[in-house]
């Protein structure tokens, strides 16, 4: 077990108290306002101001400088907080700890110029604007960056962007003012040097919204996944993020913490699902027996607890490594948690649905929505197959073949 310092535990307790006192009781109101078409429900904005006033702000950004607002928690210290935020889909927004803004802010912290930070990072840190990350393309297997086709062409003092993107989360949100786009600046360069990242104002001419994509028939007003076209979009050459041709390496720096945060939040939602399973099993009876008396129910709850606690330890270890040795060294553990948590998340959601029966497939409980999110989780931020390939390759590199010879029988 990874022990958290007293300061991190105090912050966790503060967040939990605020969650129980102000966020959870207002969940129904938030849903009503979201369904009325409020992209940022009024109650969410109210709670954001309250959280910021309390200093419970930007807790997922360990690289904050002394003059930037936030808690400066390490990745490991943030794990306990993230679990709490994962209990409700919108809770992270209240504390400015939500995707895609957090990983985008990390990119800007690491690679932006002073002018870029002033224009984009500071408003994001203050929660004044939102952002999006445009990488995935509808006509390419985007898990392999070599396949990306969106072009970024130099024309004097400008870059011209042409191509299609989708699942650019929140790029169609009313608050989105910045799109960080991955595109090809040199198609003839080495595979890892073809892509670059550029900063595009959301209102730049030539950006066309085609549609907001549903995920398993769920279409959110507050968390959109648009398909977009970029038709001769012109930006200043100074909007290049980092060095030209470094897009692949920069993108990897973003994905490590982003995957970690997704896993942390998923564990928090799984805790809610386990609690719901227990509640349902104690209140429901079939064929003269309470549901929790059946071995199948006991197995569903027990396996969920075993698997979730295993995932928590994996995530804490990955967070510790990310803090101590960095994203590159921790990449095997990051891939491990991405696969493990996504699969356990889906299994626990599936068991919850089964215990709730017909009600489980409705929106009366969070189980059906959780199942859809969990299944999508096995694709976004890199599909299972890519992560399993990475784990196997790195595991093989770490093995000592000379030592293994001693375990083989000589014939």
C-alpha positions in Angstrom: 0.0 0.0 0.0 1.3 3.5 -0.9 1.0 5.8 2.1 0.0 9.4 1.4 1.4 12.3 3.3 -0.7 14.0 5.9 -1.2 17.0 3.6 -2.6 14.9 0.8 -5.0 13.1 3.2 -6.2 16.4 4.6 -7.0 17.7 1.0 -8.7 14.4 0.2 -10.9 14.8 3.3 -11.7 18.4 2.3 -12.7 17.3 -1.2 -14.8 14.5 0.1 -16.6 16.8 2.5 -17.3 19.3 -0.3 -18.4 16.6 -2.5 -20.9 15.2 0.0 -22.1 18.6 1.1 -22.4 20.5 -2.1 -21.9 18.4 -5.2 -23.9 15.1 -4.6 -27.0 16.9 -3.2 -27.1 19.1 -6.4 -26.7 16.2 -8.9 -30.4 16.2 -9.8 -30.4 20.0 -10.3 -27.2 19.6 -12.5 -28.9 17.0 -14.6 -32.0 19.2 -15.1 -30.0 22.2 -16.1 -27.8 20.1 -18.5 -30.9 18.7 -20.1 -32.2 22.2 -20.5 -29.2 22.9 -22.8 -26.9 24.6 -20.4 -23.4 23.6 -21.6 -22.1 24.7 -18.1 -25.0 24.3 -15.7 -25.5 27.2 -13.4 -25.0 25.0 -10.4 -21.7 23.8 -11.7 -20.5 27.4 -12.2 -21.6 28.3 -8.7 -19.7 25.3 -7.2 -16.6 26.1 -9.3 -16.4 29.5 -7.7 -16.9 28.0 -4.2 -14.2 25.4 -4.8 -11.8 27.9 -6.1 -12.4 30.2 -3.1 -11.5 27.2 -0.8 -8.3 26.6 -2.8 -9.5 23.2 -4.0 -8.4 23.9 -7.5 -6.0 22.5 -10.1 -5.2 19.5 -8.0 -4.0 17.3 -10.9 -1.1 19.5 -12.0 2.1 18.7 -10.1 4.2 21.2 -12.1 2.4 24.3 -11.0 4.7 27.2 -10.2 4.5 29.3 -7.1 2.4 32.0 -8.8 -0.1 29.6 -10.5 -3.3 28.8 -8.7 -3.7 25.2 -7.4 -2.7 22.5 -4.9 0.5 21.1 -6.6 -0.3 17.5 -5.6 1.9 14.8 -7.0 0.3 12.1 -9.2 0.3 9.7 -6.3 -1.2 12.3 -3.9 -3.9 13.0 -6.4 -5.1 9.4 -6.6 -7.3 9.6 -3.5 -8.9 12.9 -4.7 -9.5 11.5 -8.2 -11.4 8.5 -6.9 -13.8 10.9 -5.2 -14.2 13.0 -8.4 -14.9 9.8 -10.4 -18.1 9.2 -8.5 -20.0 11.7 -10.7 -19.1 12.5 -14.3 -19.1 16.3 -13.7 -17.4 16.5 -10.3 -13.9 16.9 -11.8 -15.1 20.1 -13.6 -15.9 21.7 -10.2 -12.3 21.6 -9.2 -10.8 22.4 -12.7 -9.4 18.8 -12.7 -11.2 17.6 -15.8 -10.1 16.2 -19.2 -9.1 17.4 -21.7 -8.1 20.6 -20.0 -5.7 19.0 -17.5 -3.5 17.1 -20.0 -3.6 20.2 -22.3 -2.4 22.4 -19.5 0.4 20.0 -18.8 1.5 20.2 -22.4 1.4 24.0 -22.3 3.4 23.9 -19.0 6.1 21.7 -20.6 6.4 23.0 -24.2 4.7 26.4 -24.6 6.6 29.7 -25.0 6.0 32.5 -22.6 3.7 34.2 -25.0 1.7 31.0 -25.5 1.4 30.5 -21.8 0.1 34.0 -21.3 -2.5 33.6 -24.1 -3.7 30.1 -23.3 -2.3 28.5 -20.2 -3.2 31.2 -17.7 -6.9 31.4 -18.8 -7.1 27.6 -18.5 -5.5 27.6 -15.1 -8.0 30.2 -13.9 -10.9 28.2 -15.4 -11.9 31.1 -17.8 -11.8 29.0 -21.0 -11.9 25.4 -22.1 -9.8 23.5 -24.6 -9.7 20.4 -26.9 -7.2 18.0 -28.3 -7.6 17.0 -31.9 -5.7 13.8 -32.9 -8.0 11.0 -33.9 -9.2 10.9 -37.5 -12.3 9.2 -39.0 -10.5 7.7 -42.0 -7.3 6.4 -40.3 -6.3 3.9 -37.6 -5.2 6.8 -35.4 -3.7 4.5 -32.7 -0.7 4.5 -35.1 0.3 8.1 -35.5 2.0 7.3 -38.8 -1.5 7.0 -40.3 -2.5 10.6 -39.6 -3.3 12.5 -42.7 -4.2 16.0 -41.5 -1.6 18.3 -43.0 0.1 21.3 -41.5 1.9 23.2 -44.3 4.2 26.2 -43.9 3.2 29.2 -46.0 5.5 32.2 -45.1 4.8 33.3 -41.6 1.7 31.0 -41.3 0.7 27.4 -41.1 -2.2 26.1 -43.2 -4.2 23.2 -41.7 -6.3 20.8 -43.8 -7.9 17.6 -42.7 -10.6 15.8 -40.6 -10.7 15.1 -36.9 -13.2 13.4 -34.7 -13.6 12.6 -31.0 -11.9 15.9 -30.3 -13.6 16.1 -26.9 -15.3 19.4 -26.1 -14.1 21.1 -29.3 -17.8 22.1 -29.9 -18.4 23.1 -26.3 -19.4 26.7 -25.8 -16.4 27.4 -23.5 -13.8 25.9 -25.9 -11.4 28.6 -27.1 -8.3 26.5 -28.0 -7.7 23.4 -30.0 -4.4 21.6 -29.8 -4.1 19.7 -33.1 -1.8 16.9 -34.2 -0.9 17.0 -37.9 1.8 16.1 -40.4 4.4 18.8 -41.1 6.9 16.5 -43.0 5.4 13.3 -44.6 8.9 12.3 -45.7 10.6 12.5 -42.3 11.2 9.5 -40.1 8.0 8.0 -38.7 8.5 9.6 -35.3 9.4 13.0 -36.7 6.5 13.6 -39.2 4.0 15.1 -36.8 3.8 18.5 -35.0 1.4 20.1 -32.6 -0.2 23.5 -33.3 -2.4 25.8 -31.2 -5.6 26.8 -33.1 -8.1 29.4 -31.8 -11.5 27.7 -31.9 -13.0 30.6 -33.8 -10.4 30.5 -36.6 -12.0 30.7 -40.1 -12.2 27.3 -41.9 -13.2 25.1 -38.9 -16.4 23.3 -39.7 -18.4 21.3 -37.1 -20.0 18.3 -38.9 -21.7 16.7 -35.9 -21.5 15.8 -32.2 -20.9 12.0 -32.0 -23.0 9.9 -29.7 -21.2 7.2 -27.7 -23.3 4.1 -27.5 -26.3 6.3 -28.3 -25.5 8.7 -25.5 -25.2 12.3 -26.6 -24.1 14.8 -23.9 -24.8 18.5 -23.8 -21.8 19.1 -21.5 -19.2 16.6 -22.8 -19.2 16.6 -26.5 -17.2 14.5 -29.0 -17.4 16.4 -32.3 -16.4 15.5 -35.8 -14.8 18.5 -37.5 -13.2 19.6 -40.8 -10.2 22.0 -41.1 -10.3 23.7 -44.5 -7.3 26.0 -45.1 -7.3 27.1 -41.5 -4.5 29.6 -41.2 -2.6 30.3 -38.0 0.6 32.2 -37.2 3.8 30.1 -37.4 4.4 31.1 -33.8 1.5 28.9 -32.8 3.7 25.8 -33.2 3.8 24.0 -29.8 7.3 22.8 -29.1 9.7 21.9 -31.9 8.6 21.0 -35.4 8.6 17.2 -35.8 8.3 16.6 -32.1 4.6 15.9 -32.1 4.9 12.2 -31.4 7.1 12.7 -28.4 5.0 15.6 -27.1 1.8 13.5 -27.5 3.3 10.7 -25.4 4.1 13.1 -22.6 0.4 14.1 -22.6 -1.0 10.6 -22.7 0.7 9.2 -19.6 -0.9 11.4 -17.0 -4.2 11.5 -19.0 -4.4 7.7 -18.9 -3.6 7.7 -15.2 -6.3 10.2 -14.4 -8.9 8.3 -16.4 -8.1 5.1 -14.4 -8.3 7.0 -11.1 -11.7 8.3 -11.8 -12.9 4.9 -13.1 -12.0 3.3 -9.8 -14.1 5.9 -8.0 -17.1 5.1 -10.2 -16.6 1.4 -9.6 -16.8 2.0 -5.9 -20.2 3.5 -6.4 -21.2 0.5 -8.5 -20.1 -2.0 -5.8 -22.1 -0.1 -3.2 -25.2 -0.2 -5.5 -24.7 -3.9 -6.0 -24.7 -4.5 -2.2 -27.8 -2.2 -1.7 -29.7 -4.0 -4.4 -28.8 -7.5 -3.2 -30.0 -6.7 0.3 -33.3 -5.2 -0.7 -34.4 -7.6 -3.5 -35.8 -11.1 -3.1 -36.5 -13.8 -5.7 -37.9 -17.3 -5.2 -38.2 -16.8 -1.5 -34.6 -15.8 -0.9 -32.8 -12.4 -0.7 -30.5 -11.9 -3.6 -27.4 -11.6 -1.5 -28.0 -15.2 -0.3 -27.2 -16.6 -3.8 -23.7 -17.7 -4.5 -23.7 -15.9 -7.9 -24.4 -12.6 -6.2 -21.7 -13.2 -3.6 -19.3 -14.0 -6.3 -20.1 -10.9 -8.3 -19.5 -8.6 -5.3 -16.4 -10.5 -4.1 -14.7 -10.6 -7.5 -15.5 -6.9 -8.0 -13.8 -6.0 -4.7 -10.8 -8.2 -5.4 -10.3 -6.9 -8.9 -10.8 -3.3 -8.0 -8.3 -3.4 -5.1 -5.8 -5.0 -7.4 -6.3 -2.2 -9.9 -6.0 0.5 -7.2 -2.6 -0.8 -6.3 -1.5 -1.0 -9.9 -2.6 2.6 -10.4 -0.8 3.8 -7.3 2.3 2.1 -8.4 2.1 3.7 -11.8 1.5 7.1 -10.2 4.5 6.7 -8.0 6.7 5.8 -10.9 5.4 8.7 -12.9 6.4 11.0 -10.1 9.8 9.5 -9.5 11.2 8.3 -12.8 8.9 9.9 -15.4 6.5 9.0 -18.1 9.0 7.2 -20.4 10.2 4.8 -17.7 6.7 4.2 -16.4 5.2 3.5 -19.8 4.8 -0.2 -19.2 2.9 0.4 -16.0 0.7 3.1 -17.7 -0.2 0.6 -20.4 -0.9 -2.1 -17.7 -3.4 0.1 -15.8 -5.1 1.2 -19.0 -5.9 -2.4 -19.9 -6.6 -3.7 -16.4 -8.8 -0.8 -15.2 -10.8 -0.7 -18.4 -11.6 -4.4 -18.3 -12.4 -4.4 -14.6 -14.6 -1.3 -15.0 -16.6 -3.0 -17.7 -16.9 -6.2 -15.7 -18.2 -4.4 -12.6 -20.6 -2.3 -14.6 -21.9 -5.5 -16.3 -22.4 -7.3 -12.9 -24.2 -4.2 -11.6 -26.6 -4.3 -14.5 -27.2 -8.0 -14.0 -28.1 -7.5 -10.4 -30.5 -4.7 -11.2 -32.2 -6.6 -14.0 -34.5 -4.6 -16.2 -33.8 -1.4 -14.2 -30.1 -1.9 -14.8 -30.4 -1.1 -18.5 -32.3 2.2 -17.9 -30.8 5.5 -16.7 -32.4 5.0 -13.2 -29.0 3.9 -12.1 -25.5 4.8 -13.4 -24.7 1.2 -14.3 -25.8 1.4 -18.0 -24.0 4.6 -18.6 -20.9 3.2 -16.8 -21.0 0.1 -19.0 -20.9 2.3 -22.2 -18.1 4.4 -20.8 -16.1 1.4 -19.8 -16.5 -0.3 -23.2 -15.4 2.9 -24.9 -12.5 3.2 -22.4 -11.0 0.0 -24.0 -10.6 2.0 -27.3 -9.8 5.6 -26.5 -6.4 6.7 -25.3 -5.1 3.7 -27.2 -7.0 0.4 -27.7 -6.2 -2.7 -25.6 -4.3 -4.3 -28.5 -1.8 -1.5 -28.7 -1.2 -1.4 -24.9 -0.8 -5.2 -24.8 1.7 -5.0 -27.6 3.6 -2.4 -25.6 3.6 -4.4 -22.4 4.8 -7.6 -24.1 7.6 -5.7 -25.9 8.9 -4.0 -22.8 8.5 -7.1 -20.7 10.7 -9.0 -23.2 13.3 -6.2 -23.1 13.5 -6.4 -19.3 14.0 -10.1 -19.1 17.5 -11.4 -18.4 18.1 -14.3 -20.9 21.4 -15.3 -19.2 19.6 -16.0 -15.9 16.8 -17.9 -17.6 19.3 -20.4 -19.0 19.8 -21.7 -15.5 16.2 -22.8 -15.3 16.4 -24.9 -18.5 17.2 -28.6 -18.3 20.4 -29.6 -20.0 19.9 -32.6 -22.2 
